[in-house]
Amino acid sequence: MVGKAQERDLPGFARRRYSRRIFCHLWPSMSAPASASSLPTVAVLGCGWLGLPLAKALVAAGYPVVGSTTTPTQLLTLRDAGITPYLLRLGNDFSPTDADTLRTMLTGVDVLVLNVPPRAAAANSYPSLLRPVGSVVASVGVRHVLFVSSTSVYPDANRRMRESDAVSSPDAASDLLRAEGHFTPRRGQWLSTVVRFGGLFGPERPPGRFLAGRQNLPNAEAPVNLIHLDDCIGLLTSIIREKAWGYTFNACASHHPSRQEFYSAAARKLGLTVPTFEATSQGGKLIDSSLLQRTLPYEFQHNDLLAALDYC
């Protein structure tokens, strides 16, 4: 999905870019909180490892926030963080009661952050999992959808990958691309932006555990394409604040060390067994996030992935 706005920066960006840049990397306090009445209501569908700290950052910035969780014990956690909580689970057992909950949650919402990972769905059913959300978005008049996607949509080829290398549509072969396509704006009902994150890491998800102790791994020299939780939150909040709608963005750090260098350092950081790699190696895809960097007034907190290991 590539909107017309993707061809150029939005008019207001240039005027605000340098005066606000200094604030953009401090995600809980990116700028002085505005009054709640002047900011749109944001719904975060999926308040988990990424969604909950994102919702907290939005609350801290002054946004009215509603959020969903699949875990009853998390309802008080959301409420205590200033988030209006809803218990909601998408899936095959999605009931009329769940539909009513979803409708109530999204009524009066201006921005929906759709943060439901594909692993929540059975094989080949991710678009179906999200279909009720699309129906409610259309019926209650949500104006903007921020779809959290993944760079896994790109082929595993030894070249640079830009947003145009994987096109979302309701008929795409990939489950994830089809799901993105379901939220492409239709008949002016809403505007959407898709953010394709690289591999996620950060607190409670240290990358040293990903490959520790494994032997004879392939692709030692392939570049890693990762993004820290802090930057995920900063980028999503920046898109909402700057009203950057109509885009598809790749999002990962611009530092791409090799798999061998990064995962060896990550394992050593945790005192774990360093993985070994095959002597012969091939390259891999490198995710190009330059469109995002040109468009948004945001500076990465963790652009050096080796230095970022200290923040996991």
C-alpha positions in Angstrom: 0.0 0.0 0.0 1.6 3.3 -1.1 -0.5 6.4 -0.7 -0.3 9.6 -2.7 1.2 11.2 0.4 4.2 8.9 0.1 5.4 10.8 -2.9 6.4 13.9 -0.9 6.6 15.2 2.7 3.4 16.5 4.1 3.4 20.4 4.0 3.6 20.9 7.8 6.6 18.6 8.3 9.2 20.9 7.0 8.0 23.8 9.2 8.1 21.7 12.3 10.9 19.3 11.7 14.0 21.0 13.1 12.2 22.9 16.0 10.7 19.6 17.3 13.5 17.2 16.4 15.2 17.5 19.8 12.1 16.2 21.5 11.2 13.3 19.3 13.5 10.7 20.7 12.3 11.1 24.3 9.2 9.0 23.8 7.3 9.4 27.1 7.9 13.1 27.1 8.3 13.9 23.4 6.8 17.3 23.9 4.8 19.0 26.6 1.5 17.1 27.0 -1.3 18.9 25.3 -4.7 19.1 26.9 -6.8 15.9 26.4 -9.5 17.9 24.6 -7.2 19.0 21.8 -5.8 15.5 21.0 -7.5 12.6 19.2 -8.6 9.5 21.1 -6.4 6.5 20.3 -7.3 2.9 20.6 -4.5 0.3 21.0 -5.8 -3.1 19.9 -3.3 -5.4 21.6 -1.7 -4.1 24.8 1.1 -6.6 25.0 4.9 -6.3 24.9 4.7 -3.4 22.4 1.1 -2.2 22.8 1.1 -1.5 26.6 4.2 0.7 26.7 3.0 2.5 23.6 -0.4 3.2 25.3 1.4 4.4 28.4 3.6 6.8 26.3 0.5 8.2 24.6 -1.2 8.7 28.0 1.9 10.5 29.2 1.8 12.7 26.1 -1.9 13.7 26.9 -3.8 11.5 24.5 -7.0 9.8 25.7 -6.3 6.1 25.2 -8.4 2.9 25.2 -6.8 -0.5 25.0 -7.6 -4.2 24.7 -6.1 -7.2 26.4 -6.8 -10.9 26.1 -5.9 -11.4 29.8 -8.4 -10.6 32.5 -5.7 -9.9 35.1 -4.3 -7.2 32.8 -7.5 -5.1 33.0 -6.4 -3.4 36.3 -2.9 -2.9 34.9 -4.4 -0.9 32.0 -6.8 1.0 34.2 -4.0 2.0 36.6 -2.0 3.3 33.7 -4.8 5.7 32.7 -6.0 3.4 29.8 -9.7 2.6 29.4 -9.5 -1.2 29.4 -11.4 -3.8 27.3 -11.2 -7.6 27.4 -11.2 -8.8 23.9 -10.0 -11.8 22.0 -10.2 -12.2 18.2 -10.4 -15.6 16.7 -12.6 -18.5 15.7 -14.7 -18.2 18.8 -15.3 -14.4 18.2 -18.9 -14.0 19.5 -21.6 -11.4 19.3 -20.6 -10.2 22.7 -17.0 -9.7 21.5 -18.4 -7.8 18.5 -20.3 -5.5 20.9 -17.2 -5.0 23.0 -15.1 -4.1 19.9 -17.8 -1.7 18.7 -18.0 0.0 22.1 -14.2 0.2 22.3 -13.9 1.9 18.9 -16.9 4.2 19.1 -15.5 7.8 19.3 -12.0 6.7 18.5 -10.1 8.8 15.9 -6.9 6.6 15.6 -6.7 2.8 15.8 -3.3 1.3 16.4 -3.8 -2.3 15.1 -1.2 -4.3 16.9 -2.3 -7.9 16.7 0.6 -10.2 15.7 0.1 -12.8 13.0 1.1 -15.6 15.5 -2.3 -14.9 17.2 -3.9 -16.6 14.1 -4.0 -20.1 12.8 -2.1 -20.8 9.5 -3.6 -18.9 6.6 -6.2 -17.2 8.7 -4.7 -13.9 9.8 -6.8 -11.7 7.4 -9.9 -13.5 8.7 -8.9 -12.8 12.3 -8.8 -9.1 11.5 -11.9 -9.0 9.3 -14.3 -8.1 12.2 -12.0 -5.1 13.1 -12.3 -3.8 9.5 -16.1 -4.0 9.7 -16.3 -2.1 12.9 -13.7 0.5 11.8 -16.0 1.2 8.8 -19.3 1.2 10.7 -18.3 3.5 13.7 -16.3 6.0 11.6 -12.7 5.5 12.9 -10.7 8.0 10.8 -7.2 6.7 10.9 -5.6 3.2 11.2 -2.0 2.6 12.1 -1.3 -1.0 11.1 1.7 -2.6 12.8 3.2 -5.0 10.3 6.6 -6.8 9.7 9.5 -6.8 7.3 8.8 -10.6 7.0 6.7 -9.6 4.0 9.8 -9.3 1.9 11.5 -12.2 0.1 14.7 -13.6 1.6 16.9 -12.3 -1.2 20.4 -10.9 -1.1 19.5 -7.2 -1.8 18.1 -4.0 -0.4 14.4 -4.0 0.3 12.2 -0.9 -0.1 8.5 -0.6 0.6 7.6 -1.1 -3.1 9.2 -4.6 -3.0 6.1 -6.0 -1.3 2.7 -4.6 -2.3 -0.3 -5.1 0.0 -3.7 -6.1 -1.4 -6.6 -8.2 -0.5 -5.4 -10.8 -3.1 -1.8 -11.0 -2.1 -0.2 -14.4 -1.6 1.1 -13.4 1.9 -1.3 -13.5 4.8 0.3 -10.4 6.2 0.1 -8.5 2.9 -3.5 -9.5 2.6 -4.2 -8.2 6.1 -2.5 -4.9 5.2 -4.6 -4.7 2.1 -7.9 -5.1 4.1 -7.0 -1.8 5.8 -6.2 0.1 2.7 -8.4 3.2 2.6 -11.7 2.6 0.8 -14.1 5.3 -0.4 -12.7 7.8 1.9 -13.8 5.9 5.0 -10.4 6.2 6.7 -6.7 6.9 6.1 -4.1 4.4 7.1 -0.4 4.0 7.5 1.4 0.7 7.6 4.6 0.3 9.6 6.7 -2.8 8.8 9.0 -3.3 11.8 12.2 -5.3 11.6 12.9 -7.8 14.3 11.9 -6.5 17.8 14.1 -6.5 20.8 14.4 -4.7 24.1 13.4 -5.2 27.8 12.3 -8.8 28.4 13.3 -9.7 24.8 17.1 -9.7 24.8 18.5 -10.9 21.4 21.3 -12.8 23.1 18.8 -15.6 23.7 17.6 -15.9 20.1 20.6 -18.0 18.8 22.7 -18.7 21.9 24.3 -22.1 21.8 23.2 -23.1 18.3 25.7 -24.6 16.0 26.6 -24.3 12.3 24.1 -21.5 11.5 23.9 -20.3 7.9 24.3 -16.8 6.6 27.0 -15.5 9.0 27.5 -12.3 6.9 23.8 -11.6 6.4 22.8 -8.1 7.8 20.5 -8.0 10.8 17.4 -5.8 10.5 16.3 -5.0 14.1 14.6 -2.2 16.0 14.5 -1.5 19.7 11.2 -1.2 21.6 12.0 2.4 22.5 12.2 3.3 18.8 9.0 1.4 17.9 7.1 3.5 20.5 8.8 6.7 19.4 8.0 6.1 15.7 4.4 5.1 16.2 3.8 8.1 18.4 5.5 10.4 15.9 3.2 9.2 13.1 0.1 9.9 15.2 1.4 13.3 16.3 2.5 14.4 12.8 -0.6 13.0 11.1 1.5 11.0 8.7 -1.2 9.1 7.0 -1.2 7.4 3.6 2.2 5.8 3.9 3.9 2.4 4.1 7.1 2.6 6.1 9.9 0.2 6.7 11.2 0.7 10.3 14.5 -0.6 11.6 17.8 0.8 12.8 20.1 1.9 10.0 23.0 0.0 11.5 23.1 -3.5 10.0 25.9 -5.6 11.6 26.3 -9.2 10.4 24.4 -12.0 12.0 27.7 -13.5 13.3 28.9 -10.2 14.8 25.6 -9.2 16.4 24.4 -12.5 17.8 27.8 -13.4 19.1 28.0 -10.1 21.0 24.4 -10.5 22.2 25.1 -13.9 23.6 28.3 -12.8 25.4 26.4 -9.9 26.9 24.2 -12.4 28.7 27.0 -14.8 29.6 25.5 -17.4 27.2 27.2 -19.8 24.8 28.1 -17.9 21.6 26.5 -19.4 18.4 28.7 -20.8 15.7 28.2 -20.2 11.9 29.1 -22.2 8.8 32.4 -21.3 7.2 30.7 -20.6 3.9 28.1 -17.9 4.0 25.6 -16.0 1.9 24.3 -12.5 2.3 20.7 -11.6 3.0 18.1 -8.9 2.6 18.8 -5.5 4.0 15.8 -3.4 5.0 15.9 0.2 3.7 14.2 2.6 6.2 15.2 5.8 4.4 11.6 6.8 3.5 10.7 6.9 7.1 13.9 8.8 8.0 13.2 11.4 5.3 9.6 11.8 6.2 9.3 11.9 10.0 11.0 14.3 12.4 12.3 11.5 14.5 15.8 10.5 15.6 16.5 6.9 16.6 17.5 6.4 20.2 19.2 3.0 19.4 20.6 3.3 15.9 23.8 1.4 16.9 22.5 -2.1 17.5 25.6 -3.2 19.4 25.3 -0.3 21.8 21.6 -1.0 22.2 22.4 -4.4 23.9 22.9 -2.4 27.0 19.2 -1.5 27.0 17.6 -4.9 27.0 
